[in-house]
Amino acid sequence: MRATAIIGALLLLAHPFAAAGEDGPDPTLEPRPAEIMPLATDSILLDVARAGEGFVAVGERGHILRSRDGRNWTQVNAPVRRMLNRLRFTDGQHGWAVGYDAAILETPDAGRTWEVRHFDAESHPLYDIALLGNGNAIAVGGRGLVLQTLDGGKSWEPVENDVFDLQFHLFSITRLNDGGLLITAEKGLLVHSEDGGENWRMLAPAYTGSFFGALPRGESGALVFGLRGHVYLLKDVGAVDNENPLTWDEFEAETVTDPEELRDLGYQQLESGTLQGLFGGAVLDDGGVLLVGVNGVMLRSDPALTRFTQLRNPNPYTLNQVLPNKDRVLAVGRNGATWLPLGGAGAQ
């Protein structure tokens, strides 16, 4: 099953069709404000972030929620009613959200109010955005869609590259500790930039399934994760060989399982102990990581990434992202937001 089918089934997304008026434009081609819904707090949430003294979460139907304590949430007015996939804040007040219809929203006040900075109902969804400073940001999404702004979001231009012409769905963009950028995508596609998005290269692939996310690791490395519990460590992303997207054939690609061959490519596969898809993750204070995904799976690693422990989770619903806070995490997913314990006492 293609990654898009899996994502669509998990998010249960239905396009909000509306009848076009005889004398006016088709209302589905213009952004429409999200409806304030009494059960929005229990709806599908895709991401959560700290904002000011509280938290902001986004999800289906353009829902944007705010909370001071992560327990009591209030829906705020949002200018679009399509799924919002990712939140990023540059500081406690200024943040961005991206989602379907290539929507890009900006808030100047910790999520209280939002403005549309980009919207195209005939385009593909945006899944993630990287904020690079000095008015520079890059958003990535479906069918190889990459948009960049150099003026703080006033205008957005498509980024063209042979690797994006493959038209794979780009699920995340992560800023590494050395300033490099890493895009994860379907079919095991990884795309790297060493110069803030000026140039991009396709990394030699080692896996044929989808990578839904990445976490920075060490000076120039990354941890990537995705379908069926697959987790790989790239100790030095810049040292991984290039792959030519013009000659690479996705139908001839194979998953590499031999540890030595993987090491020669620049990868190390980690034993996650699960076959559940992994959608989100975070770096913990001790240097370990927490990964979450299908059926509420929560995996915590030791600081050296030598072992993953599955944590007990009374909530069986799919988790999409987590935000660590000392000995617990604020998790969002199929059933809204909830605090869950983090620690050895919760291990199975």
C-alpha positions as CSV (number, residue, x, y, z in Angstrom):
1,M,0.0,0.0,0.0
2,R,1.4,3.4,-0.9
3,A,2.3,5.8,1.9
4,T,-0.4,8.3,0.8
5,A,-3.1,5.6,1.2
6,I,-1.9,4.8,4.7
7,I,-1.7,8.4,5.7
8,G,-5.1,9.1,4.3
9,A,-6.7,6.2,6.1
10,L,-5.1,7.2,9.4
11,L,-6.1,10.8,9.2
12,L,-9.6,10.0,8.0
13,L,-9.6,13.1,5.8
14,A,-12.5,14.0,3.5
15,H,-12.3,17.0,1.2
16,P,-14.9,19.6,2.1
17,F,-16.7,20.0,-1.2
18,A,-19.1,22.8,-1.6
19,A,-21.4,23.9,-4.4
20,A,-20.2,26.8,-6.6
21,G,-22.5,29.8,-6.8
22,E,-23.8,30.7,-10.2
23,D,-22.6,34.3,-9.9
24,G,-19.5,34.0,-7.8
25,P,-16.3,32.0,-7.5
26,D,-16.1,28.4,-6.4
27,P,-15.9,28.7,-2.6
28,T,-13.7,25.6,-2.4
29,L,-10.9,27.5,-4.2
30,E,-10.7,30.2,-1.5
31,P,-9.7,29.6,2.2
32,R,-12.8,29.4,4.5
33,P,-12.5,29.9,8.2
34,A,-12.6,26.7,10.4
35,E,-15.8,26.1,12.2
36,I,-15.7,26.3,16.0
37,M,-16.7,22.8,17.0
38,P,-17.7,21.6,20.5
39,L,-15.7,18.4,20.2
40,A,-12.6,19.9,18.6
41,T,-10.5,19.0,21.6
42,D,-11.2,15.3,20.9
43,S,-10.5,15.4,17.2
44,I,-7.4,14.3,15.3
45,L,-4.4,16.4,16.2
46,L,-1.2,16.3,14.1
47,D,1.3,18.5,16.0
48,V,1.8,20.4,19.3
49,A,4.3,23.1,20.3
50,R,5.2,25.4,23.1
51,A,4.0,28.9,22.6
52,G,4.6,31.6,25.2
53,E,3.5,30.3,28.6
54,G,1.3,27.5,27.1
55,F,0.8,25.2,24.2
56,V,-0.7,25.2,20.7
57,A,-1.9,22.2,18.8
58,V,-3.2,21.8,15.2
59,G,-5.1,19.1,13.3
60,E,-8.1,18.1,11.2
61,R,-10.6,20.6,9.7
62,G,-8.2,23.5,10.4
63,H,-8.6,23.1,14.2
64,I,-6.1,25.2,16.2
65,L,-6.2,24.8,20.0
66,R,-4.5,26.7,22.8
67,S,-3.9,25.6,26.4
68,R,-2.0,26.9,29.4
69,D,-1.6,23.5,31.0
70,G,-1.9,21.0,28.2
71,R,-5.1,19.6,29.8
72,N,-7.8,22.2,29.2
73,W,-7.9,23.3,25.6
74,T,-9.7,26.1,23.8
75,Q,-10.3,26.3,20.0
76,V,-9.3,29.6,18.4
77,N,-10.4,31.1,15.2
78,A,-8.5,29.8,12.2
79,P,-8.6,31.1,8.6
80,V,-8.7,27.7,6.9
81,R,-10.8,24.5,7.5
82,R,-8.4,22.0,6.0
83,M,-6.1,19.6,7.8
84,L,-3.1,21.4,9.4
85,N,-0.1,19.1,9.7
86,R,2.8,20.9,11.4
87,L,3.6,23.7,13.8
88,R,6.9,25.6,14.1
89,F,7.7,28.5,16.4
90,T,10.8,30.8,16.1
91,D,10.2,32.1,19.7
92,G,7.4,32.1,22.3
93,Q,5.2,34.3,20.1
94,H,5.9,34.0,16.4
95,G,4.9,30.7,14.7
96,W,3.8,29.0,11.5
97,A,1.5,26.2,10.6
98,V,1.2,24.3,7.3
99,G,-1.4,21.9,5.9
100,Y,-3.6,20.9,3.0
101,D,-4.3,23.2,0.0
102,A,-0.7,24.3,0.4
103,A,-1.8,26.4,3.3
104,I,0.8,28.4,5.3
105,L,-0.4,30.3,8.3
106,E,1.4,32.8,10.6
107,T,0.8,33.9,14.1
108,P,2.5,36.8,15.9
109,D,0.9,36.2,19.3
110,A,1.5,32.7,20.5
111,G,-1.3,31.2,18.5
112,R,-4.1,33.6,19.5
113,T,-4.6,34.9,16.0
114,W,-3.6,33.6,12.5
115,E,-3.2,35.0,9.0
116,V,-3.0,33.1,5.7
117,R,0.4,33.6,4.0
118,H,-0.1,31.1,1.2
119,F,-3.1,29.0,0.0
120,D,-3.7,27.1,-3.2
121,A,-6.7,24.8,-3.3
122,E,-5.5,23.2,-6.5
123,S,-2.1,22.4,-5.1
124,H,-0.8,19.6,-2.9
125,P,-0.7,19.4,0.9
126,L,2.3,20.8,2.9
127,Y,3.5,18.4,5.6
128,D,6.3,20.4,7.3
129,I,8.2,23.6,7.4
130,A,11.8,24.6,8.4
131,L,12.4,28.1,9.8
132,L,15.9,29.1,8.9
133,G,16.1,32.7,10.2
134,N,16.5,36.1,8.4
135,G,13.1,35.7,6.7
136,N,14.1,32.4,5.2
137,A,11.8,29.3,5.5
138,I,11.2,26.2,3.4
139,A,8.0,24.1,3.3
140,V,7.7,20.6,1.9
141,G,4.8,18.5,0.9
142,G,3.0,16.2,-1.5
143,R,4.2,15.2,-5.0
144,G,7.6,16.9,-4.5
145,L,6.2,20.3,-3.6
146,V,8.8,22.6,-2.1
147,L,8.1,26.2,-1.4
148,Q,10.6,28.8,-0.1
149,T,10.3,32.3,1.2
150,L,13.2,34.8,1.5
151,D,11.1,37.7,2.7
152,G,9.5,36.5,5.9
153,G,6.5,34.8,4.3
154,K,5.3,37.7,2.1
155,S,5.9,35.6,-1.0
156,W,6.6,31.9,-1.6
157,E,8.3,30.4,-4.7
158,P,8.6,26.8,-5.8
159,V,12.0,25.1,-5.5
160,E,13.0,23.1,-8.5
161,N,15.4,20.2,-8.5
162,D,15.7,16.8,-10.3
163,V,15.1,14.9,-7.0
164,F,11.8,16.8,-6.4
165,D,10.8,16.0,-10.0
166,L,10.4,12.4,-8.8
167,Q,7.2,13.7,-7.3
168,F,7.4,11.7,-4.1
169,H,5.6,12.9,-1.0
170,L,8.0,14.8,1.2
171,F,6.9,14.2,4.8
172,S,9.4,16.2,6.9
173,I,12.2,18.7,6.8
174,T,14.7,18.8,9.7
175,R,17.5,21.2,10.5
176,L,20.5,19.2,11.6
177,N,22.9,20.4,14.3
178,D,25.5,21.5,11.7
179,G,22.9,23.7,9.9
180,G,22.2,21.2,7.1
181,L,18.7,20.2,6.1
182,L,17.3,16.7,5.7
183,I,14.0,15.9,3.9
184,T,12.4,12.5,4.5
185,A,10.0,11.0,2.1
186,E,8.3,7.9,0.7
187,K,10.2,5.1,-1.0
188,G,13.1,5.6,1.4
189,L,13.9,8.9,-0.2
190,L,16.3,11.2,1.8
191,V,17.3,14.6,0.4
192,H,20.1,16.7,1.9
193,S,21.2,20.3,1.6
194,E,24.4,21.7,3.1
195,D,23.8,25.3,2.2
196,G,20.4,26.2,3.6
197,G,18.4,24.9,0.6
198,E,20.4,26.5,-2.2
199,N,21.4,23.1,-3.5
200,W,19.9,19.6,-2.9
201,R,21.2,16.0,-3.3
202,M,19.5,12.7,-3.1
203,L,21.2,10.3,-0.7
204,A,21.9,6.7,-1.7
205,P,18.9,4.8,-0.4
206,A,18.9,1.8,1.9
207,Y,15.2,1.3,2.4
208,T,12.2,1.2,0.2
209,G,9.5,2.2,2.7
210,S,8.5,5.6,3.8
211,F,10.4,7.8,6.3
212,F,7.9,10.0,8.2
213,G,10.4,12.0,10.2
214,A,13.9,12.7,11.4
215,L,15.7,13.9,14.5
216,P,19.1,15.6,14.6
217,R,21.9,13.4,16.1
218,G,25.4,14.5,17.0
219,E,27.3,17.1,15.1
220,S,26.2,16.1,11.6
221,G,24.0,13.0,12.0
222,A,20.3,12.1,12.0
223,L,17.9,9.5,13.2
224,V,15.2,8.7,10.6
225,F,12.1,6.6,11.2
226,G,9.0,5.4,9.4
227,L,6.9,2.4,8.3
228,R,6.8,-0.9,10.2
229,G,9.0,0.4,13.0
230,H,12.0,1.0,10.7
231,V,14.7,3.3,12.4
232,Y,18.1,4.1,10.9
233,L,21.0,6.1,12.3
234,L,23.1,8.2,9.8
235,K,26.1,9.2,11.9
236,D,27.2,11.7,9.2
237,V,24.6,12.7,6.7
238,G,27.1,14.6,4.7
239,A,29.3,11.5,4.2
240,V,26.4,9.4,2.7
241,D,27.0,8.9,-1.1
242,N,24.9,10.7,-3.7
243,E,22.3,8.9,-5.8
244,N,21.4,10.3,-9.3
245,P,17.6,10.8,-9.4
246,L,17.7,10.8,-13.2
247,T,19.0,7.2,-13.4
248,W,17.6,5.8,-10.1
249,D,14.7,3.3,-10.7
250,E,12.3,2.9,-7.8
251,F,11.0,-0.4,-9.2
252,E,14.5,-1.9,-9.0
253,A,15.3,-0.6,-5.5
254,E,15.7,-3.0,-2.7
255,T,15.9,-2.7,1.1
256,V,19.5,-3.4,2.3
257,T,19.6,-5.7,5.3
258,D,23.3,-6.7,5.5
259,P,24.9,-4.6,8.4
260,E,28.2,-4.2,6.6
261,E,26.6,-3.1,3.3
262,L,24.5,-0.7,5.3
263,R,27.6,0.7,7.0
264,D,29.3,1.2,3.7
265,L,26.3,3.2,2.6
266,G,26.4,5.3,5.8
267,Y,23.4,3.8,7.6
268,Q,22.9,1.7,10.7
269,Q,19.6,0.0,11.3
270,L,18.4,0.1,14.9
271,E,16.2,-2.6,16.4
272,S,13.1,-0.7,17.5
273,G,11.2,-3.8,18.7
274,T,8.0,-2.9,16.9
275,L,6.3,-3.3,13.5
276,Q,4.1,-0.3,14.1
277,G,4.6,2.8,11.9
278,L,6.4,5.6,13.6
279,F,5.1,9.1,12.9
280,G,6.7,11.5,15.4
281,G,9.5,11.8,17.9
282,A,11.6,14.0,20.1
283,V,15.1,14.2,21.6
284,L,15.1,13.8,25.4
285,D,17.2,15.6,27.9
286,D,19.4,12.6,28.5
287,G,20.3,12.4,24.8
288,G,18.0,9.5,24.1
289,V,14.9,9.7,21.8
290,L,11.2,9.1,22.1
291,L,9.3,7.8,19.0
292,V,5.6,7.4,18.7
293,G,3.1,6.0,16.2
294,V,0.4,3.6,15.3
295,N,-1.8,2.1,18.1
296,G,-0.3,4.4,20.6
297,V,3.2,2.9,20.5
298,M,5.8,4.8,22.5
299,L,9.5,3.8,22.2
300,R,12.2,5.3,24.4
301,S,15.9,4.7,23.7
302,D,18.9,4.9,26.0
303,P,21.2,7.8,25.4
304,A,23.5,5.7,23.2
305,L,20.6,4.4,21.0
306,T,21.6,0.8,21.8
307,R,18.2,-0.2,23.0
308,F,14.6,0.8,22.7
309,T,12.1,0.2,25.5
310,Q,8.3,0.2,24.8
311,L,6.5,2.4,27.3
312,R,3.1,1.5,28.6
313,N,0.3,3.7,27.1
314,P,-3.3,3.3,28.3
315,N,-4.4,5.2,25.2
316,P,-4.5,2.8,22.2
317,Y,-5.0,5.5,19.6
318,T,-2.4,6.5,17.0
319,L,0.0,9.2,18.2
320,N,1.4,11.7,15.8
321,Q,3.7,13.8,17.8
322,V,5.0,14.4,21.4
323,L,6.5,17.2,23.4
324,P,8.6,16.1,26.3
325,N,8.4,18.0,29.7
326,K,10.6,16.5,32.4
327,D,9.1,13.1,33.4
328,R,6.1,13.2,31.1
329,V,5.2,14.1,27.5
330,L,2.3,15.9,25.9
331,A,1.1,13.6,23.1
332,V,-1.3,14.4,20.3
333,G,-3.0,12.0,17.9
334,R,-6.2,10.3,17.0
335,N,-8.0,11.3,20.2
336,G,-6.8,14.8,20.9
337,A,-4.1,15.7,23.4
338,T,-3.1,14.0,26.6
339,W,-0.2,13.9,29.1
340,L,1.5,10.5,29.3
341,P,4.2,9.3,31.7
342,L,7.8,9.2,30.5
343,G,10.3,6.9,32.4
344,G,11.4,3.5,33.3
345,A,8.5,2.9,35.6
346,G,6.2,2.9,32.6
347,A,8.2,0.4,30.6
348,Q,6.8,-2.9,29.4
